[in-house]
Amino acid sequence: MLIRYRVMAYVTATLLSILVFAGIPLQVAAGRPQLVNVVGTIHGMCYIVYLLTAFVLTRSLKVPLGRMVLVLLAGTVPLASILAERKLTKRYHHLVGDDAAVAQHRSVEHPSARSATSSFTSS
């Protein structure tokens, strides 16, 4: 659940940033609406998925209603969904416990580093 939300937060932030900082200036200055049409449509579809994943995560973390609304609206402000993602990830790890974060980190860790560490601890 957390991974889905994190992916959607970054995708939404990236698409909205492209739309606002590249697409709209191109449309206004050069009269070329193609980038806005394509990226705007993709962002709109991804934002709906972001809303669903953010809603499910905020409900499961028992986030207060006001903060939930802010998280949901974060997909409408460039890069705000990344800030919201960082705060929700911290809340998730705080509520679930650090054991889950450590286990996830170890599963990503390189196998040779793990075996070298275990050989030091077993001696």
N, C-alpha and C positions, 0 to 999 in steps of 0.2 A: 504494500500500500504506500509506504514512504517513497520507494524508488519511483513508482508511477507519478506521484505528485512532483517529485524533484525534477524528473525529466520534463514534465509538462510545464513546470515553472520556468525552466531554462529555455525551452522551445518557444513559449509564449513571449518571454522577455526578448529573445533574439529577433523573432519575427516583428514584434512591435517596434523595436529599435530600428530595424531596417526600414520599416514602413515610415516611421516618423523622421528619421535622420537622413534617409536617402530617397525614399519614394515620394514623399510629399514635396520636398524641395525640387525634385526633378519634374514633378507635375506642375508646380507653380512657375518655376523659372524657365523650363524648356518646353512646357506644354506636352509632356510625355506621361500619360496616365497609365501606361502598361504595367509598370512596377507596382503602383498602388493597387491596380485591379487584381493582379496575381497574388501579391503578398498580403493584401488586405483580406482577400477571400480565404487564403490559407490560415491567416491569423484568426479570423472569425471562427473557423471550424475548430482550430486548436484551442481557442479560448473556451468554447463550450466544453471540451474534454477537460480543460484545466478547472473549470467551475465544478464539474462533477467530482474530479479527484480531490480538489481542495475541500469541497463540502464533506465528502466521506471522511477525509483525514481529520478535519477540524471537529467533526461530530465525535469521532472515536477518541480524540484527545480531550474532549469536553472543553473546547475553547469557548469562552463567553461570546455571546451573540455579536456584540460590537466589534470584537477582534475578528470574528469569523467574517463579518461583512468587509472589513478592511482587507483580509486575505483574499476574498473573492474579487474585490475591486482592484487588487494589485496587478491583475493582468491587463488593466487599462492604462497604466502609467508605465512608460518605458523604464525598464530595469527594476521596478518596484517588486515584481514577483520574485526576483532573486533575493531581495532583502526579506520578504515574507518567508521564502523557502528556508533561509538560514535560521530564522527565529523558530519556525515550526520544527525543523530538524533538531534543534537544541531541546525544544520542549519534548519531542518524541523520545530522544535519548535520555532525558531526565526522568520521564515517566516509565519508560520501558526498562531502563537501567543501563549501566555502562557495559555489562556483560555482553549484551547483544551487539554493541558497537565494536567491542574487542573481538568477538567471534567473527564479525563481518570483515574486520580489518585483517585478521589472520587468514581468512579464506582467500583474500586477494594477494596476500604476501607471497613472495617467491618461494618455491619449495626448498631450494638450497639454503636460503636464509633461515627457514624454519628448522631444518635439520641441523644447521650449525648452532643455532640457539639451543636446541634440545640437547646437543652433545655437551655444551657448556654446563647446562643445568643438571645433567645426569651424572657428571663427574664429581 
